[in-house]
Every structure is written in structure tokens, then in C-alpha cells.
Amino acid sequence: MWLKKLFLVALTVVTAVLILVGSTSSGLAQLDYNQFADNIIHFDNLQIYSDPSVPKAPVVIDGRAIFSVGKIDSNSAGERVAVIRSELQEAVRDDSFAGVTIEEQGGLPVLYLVYQRQSQANSASSLQEVNRYLFTVTKEDTIGRKSTRETAVDLKQQIEQAIAIAKQERSSAYIQRQAIITGVLLLLALLVSRLLNQLQTYPLRKAIQRIIPGLPSNTSSQPSNLTTLFRLKLGFARFILWLVTIFVIFRLFPYTRQWLYFLFSILVNTFNKSIFSFGGNEFSIINLLVLLGLFVGSLVVSNHLTNVLRTNVLQATRMTRGSQEIISIITKYGLISLATVVLLQAYGLNLSSLALIGSALGVGIGFGFQDIARNFASGIVLLFERSIQVGDLIQVGSHLGVVEEVRTRSIVLTTLDRIAVIVPNSRLLSEEVINWNHRRSITRIHLPIGVAYGSDVKKVKSALLQAAEEHLEVLRNPSPQVFFTEFGDSSLNFELLIWTSDPSRQAPLKSDLCFRIEEIFKEQQIEIPFPQRDVNFDSEGIPIKLPPQLESHLLYWLKGLISSQYPSNNEVKSSATPRPPKR
């Protein structure tokens, strides 16, 4: 770890020193500074310059595109750019450059580079203007709707400004200032990179303390428990940090800026190449990425507009939650479909050419995606039939819960235990589903009660009605009812019928009523029986067979018991004979 840090610091210092010393060394002059040797990179090899079919090509100085020129007859745009760029580079290196002048030749403006050079004529030193041909401005070079004369005036100003900037960027003061900025940027990047590295192990305050000594420490701070995803995000942030830092530093100097432009041109030309043709149109990687980005953007915008419609518009209309979801889903998929059609048409794709692909997809859906297609069709039916809506209390098989979301493939059912169950839509159409909120949310609940025989049935009825009427969740209309259902084996059976407007609360409601009924029964001394059974056995003819060992022990015990109750004759006689008196 320390070797890595030491290496980064040493690399920063060496880079700053080399830039500073190399830029300010003795003998450096504007005439000697050539930021881009011709034998290193030839921009003429790029497709944008060498391809004769390119209508316009940019003229670049120090990585900045100044203007663009078009092709004229047999001279391609790349050939004209090569000549113009060579002349402009010579003007940047020559201190005698004075400006750009415009002359009319053949009805077209011609740009000349003006140099003021020393003349030795008549043994006297004087300045002499020398004009070097740059290029002729034609209709292919015009900017917008401007004439060739107006375009020439604009190009004159742009060329003079670009050459002045290029000369300034080759001065020693500029190089020194940019070198100092480079060193500061590298140091800041190192600090931020180290902070991101410490954040992978420690919390923010502890990480700052480890890179900036002297701050008050908190001894209670523990190493942070970060997830792998967050660590990957920190690593990606470090990569972006160094990428941006290198890009900014390369933009500070004309030499490295030219390299950036060269690499960017290669990437653009590579990604602009056509990779396939569809519907008579050529598509490159950039076209596909832009199309994908626009499609993802349309999805995001559709979701945002749908949420705004649901929260700000539909809720104000006081529509049911199910109706709001139906309108939201239809609006969402309608916007996505419209955006898809518009994007395909904008990219020149004829939708009729997609008929073959659509038929192939239809066959694939029919065979390989039967369940998905069935669930999707069932979801469309449920949306328009509205037999199951968001907020309904339904029971599917053994699952009882509230519908939280109706999707095109499934519904999200939240049980009373707050467990989310994903139920496919096809199951809702193929099986019996109990919907407690269908059309009306008022539901009747049955509560069976049994009392002991001999109880006053009128008191039982009044007690049950009293418990129902006291509860706030029991509806008064329809009113509660009590039915005497049957004479049971050990109880008189009644049934309390109540109505509620919230079926999802039936379990707590039953519990509250049972607690209250038990209290009233105790107050009125009404007994709730429990089942009792009398079992009689007929012992006649039931053989009892004991184990031999147990049988022998029982016989021995019986003999001892008989002998203790009925003593033998010898014992009786001996006990009857008088004993002689003791002397």
C-alpha cells in the first residue's frame, strides 16, 4: 500500500518537473516549438480527410477545429485541408506573420497570409509584405446562408484569432502557468483518490482524518460495513476521477490537445461506420446508441408523466383506486408505443418492413412464451373487465390479502401478515377467486356462539346484540341479527350476523366481539358449555390375560393375604394351650 502511494506521489512530482523544466529550458522559442511532428501522426490518414466522398472536412490547429472547407471538382476536402493546415502551421511558427488579407479573383474571394519580412534592397533594412496563398472561398465553404464574401470576412477573423491563440500557447509564461495548474490538479486528484480508497474501509469522518492529519479523532468510529456494490461504485468513481483529470490536463497543452483530437477523431470515425443496413438505411454504433438512449429516455419520461397523472390529476377526481390504475397503465403503455413509433419513423425505419419480424415473434410467442402470452392476455382482460382492482380483498387458493398492484403479467397480493405474493393473471381467470370488495365492499360476517342448556335464550340474544351494537366498526344499517340455529349435543347454538364496510378487518373485528361477548356473559351469568361424554364398559365376556410373572406375583400376594386373615389349625391349637407360669 505504501509503495503504491509513494509511486503515485513520485509520478506526480516527476511529471510536473518534466513539464516545467522542459517547457522553460534555455533556447526555447516560438519558432522552435513544434507540438506535433509530421512524422508522428498524419491526420491525412483519417477517413474524414482521405475519403473523397466526404463533403466537408475541418481545419484543425492544436486540437481546435477552426472552420470547414468543402471539395472542389477534383480536389477533395481532405486535400484542401492538408494544404491549408500546412500553411497555418507555418504561420504559427513564423514570427513575421502579420495577418490575413482578402483579394478578389475571378469573382471569388481569396485568402492570403501576410508576412512582414526584412528587405536588404538598396543597402537599407526595411519591412516588406509577402503574401502567401491560403485558399479560395467557394460556395462549398460558405457558412449558413452567407455569401462567399461574408464567409471570407468571418474566416479571416477566425484564422487570425486562432493563430494568435496558438502563438500565445507556445510562450514560456503560458507553459509555466499550465504546468503549475497540472501539478495542482494531480495533487487534488491524489487526495480525492486516497479519500475514495479509505472510504472502502472506514466511514467518511475517519477517512478524512486518515488523509488529513491534525483533525480531532473519534475513537468510537468503527470500520464501515460496505456492500460489494458500494465498493464497486467507489472504484468506478476513482476511475472516472482519473479519467477526467487526465482529460483536463491534456486540454491544457496544445501538444496533448492535438493527441486528444486525434483519438476522438478515430473513435468518431470508428463508431460512425455502418455496421448493418436495414430498410434502405445504414446504421452505425452511434446511431444505435442514440436510438437506445432516446428509447430509455422515453421510458423514463412516460413513467414520470404517468406518476404525475396518477398523483396530481386522478386522485383529485376521487376515482376508485382501481380506475386510477387502469387509466395510468393504459396511458403509460400508450406513450411508450407512441414514442417507439415516432423514433422508428424518425430513423427512417418503415414499419411495414417489420411485418416479417412481427410474424416471427408471434410464432415464437405462441410456442416458446405461452405462459407469458397467456398471463399478458389475462392481464388485459382483468384491466378492462375490472373484476379485480387495486385495494380489493381477495382470496386465491390459500392466500387471502389485498391487491396492491395489477400488472400486465401478474398481480401483487399483500396478505394480512404483510407478505407479498405474486399471483399470475392466468390463475385469476382459470380458478375461483373470492373477492370481498367486488362492486360493494359491505360484507356480512358470521360469528357462531354456543351456550349451556337451561340458559335464558332471550338474555343470550340481547347480550349478543349489545356486543355488536357497541362496536364502532359494525354497521347499523343493515342491523346486526341473531339466529337460533340448532340444539346441539351439549349446547344451544346461536349465530351472530354483523355487517362491515372493511372486509380486511374481519379478523380483528371477530376478536373484539368475542372479548366483549365473554364479558357480558360473565356479567349476566350465562354459561358457555364444553362437550362432556360418559363412557360405559361391559366387563362380561372380556377375557383378561396377564403375563405369567405378574400372575405368579399376584398368587403369592393373595396366599399371604389369606394366611394372615385365616391362620392354620396348628397355629390355633398352639395359641389355645396354656403356658406354665414362670417361677
N, C-alpha and C positions, 0 to 999 in steps of 0.2 A: 504493500500500500504506500509506504513512504517512498520507495523507489519510483513508483508511478507519479506521485506528486512532485518529487524532485525533477523528474524528467519533463513534466509539463512546465514547471517554472523555468527550467533551463532553456526549453524550447522557446518560450515567450521572450526571455531576455535576449537570446541569440538572434531571433527574428527581428526584434526591434533594433538591435545594434547593427545588424547587417543592412537593414533598410536605411537607418540613419547615416551610417558611415559610408555605405555605398552611394548614397544619394548626394552627399556633401563632400565627396572626395575632390582633391585638387585636380584641376584640368577639366572638370565637368562644365560643359557649356550647352546652350540650346542647340547649337549646330551638331554637337556630338551625340546628343541623347536620341537614340532610335529605339522606341519602346517595342517595336515589332519588326524583327529582321525578316526580310523577304524569304530567306531560306528556311525559316522555321514553319511558317504557316502561309499557305497560299489560299486566300479567300476565293480565288477564281475557281478552285476545285469544287466549291459548294454548288449544289444543284441550282440554287437561286441565281447564281452568276453564270454558270456554264450551260444551263438549259436554254436553248434558243427560243423555246416556246413561252418562256416567262415574259409577260407583257411589260412589267416594270421591275427594277431592281434598286435597292437602296445604296446610297453612297455613305460609307461609314468612316468616321475618324475617331480613333481612340474609343471604340465601342459605342459610339453615339451615331445613330442614323440621322444625317442632316437633311437630305432630300432624296427623291427617287427620280430616275430617268427611264424612259421607255426605249424600245427598239426602233431603229430607223432603217428601213429597207433591208439591206444585207447585214447591217451592224446590229447584233443582238444587244439587249440591255446589259448583259454581263460584260461584253466587250467595252461598251461605253463606260461602265462603272470602273473597269480596270484602269482605263486611261485617265479618267477624272481623279480617281483616288491617288494614282501615282503623282499627278501634278499637285494635288493638295498636300500630300506628304512632303513634297519638295518645298512647298511654300511654308510649311510649318518649320522645317529645318533651316530655312534661309532667313537671316536677319534683315535682308534688304527688301522683304515683301512689304508693299505699301498699300495694297487694297485690290479691289476688283472693279473693272470698268466694263461698260456695255456699249457695243457698237452694232450698227445695223448693216447686215449684209444679205442681199437677196430677199429683202422683206422680212427677215427673221433676226431677232436679237442674238448677239454672240457675246459670251462672257470671256474676258481676258484677265489673267493675273498680272498685276502691275508690280514691277521690281524697280527700285531706285538704286542703281549701281554707280560706282565711281568711274569717271571717264578721264583718260590721260591725254586727251586731244589738246594740241597747241601748248603742250608743256604746262597745262594748268589743270588742277584737280577740280572736277565738278560732278554733280549728280546727273545721271541720265536715266530716264524712264524706259524700261524694257517691258513690253507686253508679250505674255505667253498665252497661246490659245488654250482655253479650257474646254468648252463645248458650246454647241449651238442649241438654243432653246426652241423646240418644236412643239407642235400640238400634242404630241405624246407625253411631253414633260409638263404640261400645264397643270395647275392646281385648281381643282374645282371648275368653276365657270370663268375663271380669269383668262385674260388674253395672254399671248406669249410675251408681250412687253411687260405687263403687270407681273407675270410669273418671273421674268428675268430680274425685275427690281427686287422682288421678295427673295429670290435665290441669292442675289448679290449680298443682301443684308445677312442672310443666314450663313453664307460662306465666310464672310469677314468676321462674324461673331464666333463661329466655330474655330477658325484659325487663331483668333485672339485667345480663346479659352485654352486651346491646345498649347500655345506658347507659354501661357501663364502656368499650366500644369507641369511644365518642364523646368520651371525655375527652382533654385535651391531652397528658397523660403517656403514654397508650396510643398516640396518633398519633405522638408523637416517638419512642417506642421502636420502633414498627413501621417508621418512616422510616429509622432507623439500621440496622435489620435489612435493609431493602430496599437501602440503599447497599452494605452488606457483601456481600449476595448478588449484586448486579450486578458488583461488583469481582471476586469469585471467578469468576463466570461469564465475565467478560472474560479473566481469566488462563487458565482452562481452555480457552476457545475459542482463545486465541492459541497455547496449547500444542498443541492438535489441529491448528491451521493449520501450525505449524512441523514437526509430525510428518509432514506430507505431503512434506517436503523433506529433513529431517535425522533421524538416529536419536534415541532418547529422551534420552540424556545431552546431546547437542549442542542439542536443542530446549529442554531445561530451562535450559541455560546462556544461550541467546539471550533468554529471558524473565526470568531471574533473574540479574542481573549480579553478579560477585564470586566465582562458583564457579570452581574450578580447571578449566581447559580442557584438552582432549586434542587436540593438533594432528593426530594421526593419523586422527581421525574423518573419514569421507567422507560426502557426501550419500547418503542411503539410496535404494536402488533398489526402490521400491514398485510393486506392480502396480496396475492401474486399479481392480480390485475392492476392494483395501485402501483406496485413496483415496476411493472411494465410501462405504466403511464409515466412514471418518473424517468425511466430510461429513455422513453421516446421524447420527453421534454428536453433531456440533455442532448439528444441527437439534433433536435430542432434548434436548440440554443447554439451549438457549434456550427450548424449549417448556416444560420442567419448571420453569425459572427463572421464566418469566412466570406459570405456573400458581401457583407457591408465593407469588410477590409479590401476585398478585391475591387469594389467600386470606387475606392479612394484613389487608386493609381491608374494612369492611362494604360500601362502595360497589362496589368491584371484585368482591367476592364475589357480590353480587347480579347483576352482569353475567354472571359465570361460571354461576350457576344458570340465568339466563335462556337463555344459549346452550346449556347442557346440556339444558334442557327442550325447546328447539327441535329439537336433534339426536335426542333420545329420541322425541319425537312424530313426527319425520320417518321415523326408521328403524322405528318401531312400526306405521306404516301398512301395511295389507295391500297387497301388490303382485300377488298371484295367489291363486286358490283351487284346491285340489286335494283330491279325496276328501272334500269337505264341510268342509275345514279351511282357514282363512285363514293365509297365510304372509307375514311381513314380512321386511325385510332382516336385522333382528336374529335372527329365527328361523333364517334360512338360515345366517347367520354362526355362530350357536351350534351348529347341526347340523353344519356343516363342521368347526368346531373339535372337536366331540366325535368325529367320524369320524377326523380326523387323530390325535387323542389315542388312539383305539382302535387305529390302525395302529402308533403308537409303542409302546403297551403290548403289543400282540401280538408285535412284533419283540423287545421286551425279554424277555417270557416265553419266547419260542422260544429265544433265546440262552441264557437260564438253564437251560432244559430240556436243551439240547444240551451245554453245558459242565459242568453240575453233576450231571445225572441220567444222561443217556445214556452219557457217557464212563465213568461208574463201572460200568455194566453190561458193559463190554468188548464191546459190539456192534461189528460192522463199520462202517466209516465210511459206506458206502452206506446201511445200515439206519438209521443215525442221521439222515442227511439226509432219508430218506423220512418218518420219524416227525416230524421238525422241520417239513418243508414241509406235511404234512397238518395238523399242529397249528396252524401259522401261519394257513393259509387257513381252517381251521375256526373259529378265534377271530375272524377278520375277518368271516366270514359271519354268525356268531352276533351279533357287535356290530352289524352292519348291520341285521339283522332286529330286534334289540331297539330300536335308535334309531328305526327307521321306525315300529315299533309305538308307541313312547313319544310320537312326534309325531302319532299318530292316523292314520297312513297305512295304509290297508287294502291288504295285499299282493296281494289278488285284483284290485285296481284296476290293478295294474302288469302284468297279463297282456297287455294290448294293447301296452304299451311293450315287453315282453319278446318278443312275436312280431315286432314291427317290428325290434327289434335282431337277432333271429335271422335275418330276411331280409337285413338289412344285412351281418351277419357272413358269411352264405352267399355273397353276391355281391361285396361290397367288401373283405372281410377273409379271403379264402380261405386265403392263406398263413399268416396269424396263427392262424386256427382250426385249420388242419392241423398247424402246429407245436405248438399248445397240446394238441391231442388226442394227438399223438405223445409229448409230454412226460408226459401222464398214463399212457400205455401203458408208457413206459420206467420210470416210478416204480413201477408195480405189477408189471411183468414182471421188473425188476431185471436185465436183460441187460447194462446199462451202469451202473456205480455210481461213486461218487466214489473216486478212488485207482486206478482201473483204467488200465492202459497199453493204449491202443487206437491203431489206425491207420485214418484216414478219408481215402481218396484218397492224397495225397502227404504228409499230415500225420500224424506219429507223436508222441504225447505222453500225458501223464497227465491224467485227468479231474479238474479241481479243483472244479467245481460243476455240479450238474444242476438246471436251471431248468425252468419250465413251458414256455418257448418255445425255449430253446437250452441248450447246454452250453458250459462254458468249458474248453478244451483247452490245456494248457501243454506246449509242445514241449520236447524235450531242450535246445534253445537258449534256454529260458526266454522264449518268445514265446507270448502268449495268443492263441488262435484261437477265435472264436465260431462254433460249428457249429450250424445249425438242427436241431431234433429230427426234422423230417420226413426229412432226409437220412440220419439214422441208421437209419431204418426202410426207406427205399427203396433204399439202396446196401449193398454188402457192407462190413462193418466187422470188422476183425481185433481181437479182444480177447484180450490176452495173459494177463489175470487172470480170465477167466471161470471161475467155480466153483473153479478151482485156480490158484494163482499160480506153481506149479512149471512151468518151461518148459525145453525142450531146445534147445541152440544147436549149430549145425553149423559146424565150422572146417575147411575143405579145406587140405591140405598136399601138396606135390609134392617128391620127392627124385630125385636123379640115378640113372640106370641103373647097376647094379653095387653099389648100397648094400645093406647088410645090413638086410632088412626087419624082422627081429626087434629089432635095435637101434633102428630107427625107431619101432616100436610101443612099446617100453619107454620111449623118450625122450618120446613124446607123452603116455603115461600118467603119467610122472613129473611133467611140467609141469602136468598137470591136477590131480594129487593134491596138489601143493604149494600150490595157490591156495586161499585160505580161503573164497572165495565159491562154489566148485564143490562141489556136494552129493556126499556119499559114498554116499548111497542115494537114487535109483539111481546106480550107479557109472559112471564115465566109460568110454567104449568107443572102439575104433579099428577102422575098416573099411578094407580094401584095396579101393578102388573100381574101378580100371582101370589098364591100361598105356597111358599117354599117348604122344603123339608124341615128347616129349623128356624125360618124367619118369614116375616111378611115383607114382600119385596115391593118397593116403590121406585119410580124413576122421575128425576127432576130434569125438566127440559127448559133450557135457557137459550137466549139469542145474544150473539155478539157481533160487532162490526169489524173485529180484528181476529181473523182465524188463527193467525200466528201466535196469539196469546192464549190459546185454549189450554195449554198445559199449566201455566201459572194460574189461570182462572179456576180450573178444576181444583188445584191445590188450595187456593184461598177459600173456596166454598167448602171443601172438606174440613178445613180447620174450623170454620165458623159453625158448620153443622154439628161437629163434635162438641163445641162449647154449648150450643143451645140444647142439645140432647142431655148434657150433664145438668144444665140448669132445670130442665123440665123432667128429669129423671126418666128419660126414655132410654131403654137398654138396647144396645146393639149386640145381638147374639153371635155365638160362634158355633160351628157344627159340633154335635155330640152324637156318639154312636155307642150302643150296647151290644157286646159280642157274647153269645151263649154257646157253650160247647157241650155235646152229649158224649159222656165218657164211656157209655156202654158199648161193648164190642170194639173198643180201641185197644189193641194189643200193645203192651209196653215191654220192651225187651231191653234189659240192662246188660252192660258188659260183665263178663264173669268175675273180674276182680272186684268191681263195685258190688256185685251181688254177694260175694263171699264176705266182704266187709259188713254189709247190711245184716246178713245172717248172724255173724259173730256179735254184732251190736245188739240184735234182738235177743239172742240167747243170754247175753249178760244182763239185759234189762229184765227178762223173765226170771232169771235166777235171783236177782235182787228183790223182786216182788214176791216170789213164791219159793221159800227155801226148801231144801230136800228133807226126808224123814230122819236121816241120821243127825242132821243139824237140829231138828226139832227135839229128838229124844235127848240128845246131849244137853240141850238147853233146859229140858224138864228135870233131869236128875239133880238132886240137891248136893251141893258140895259140903264136905265135912267142915266143921268150924275150925278156925285156926286157934291154935293154942298159943 
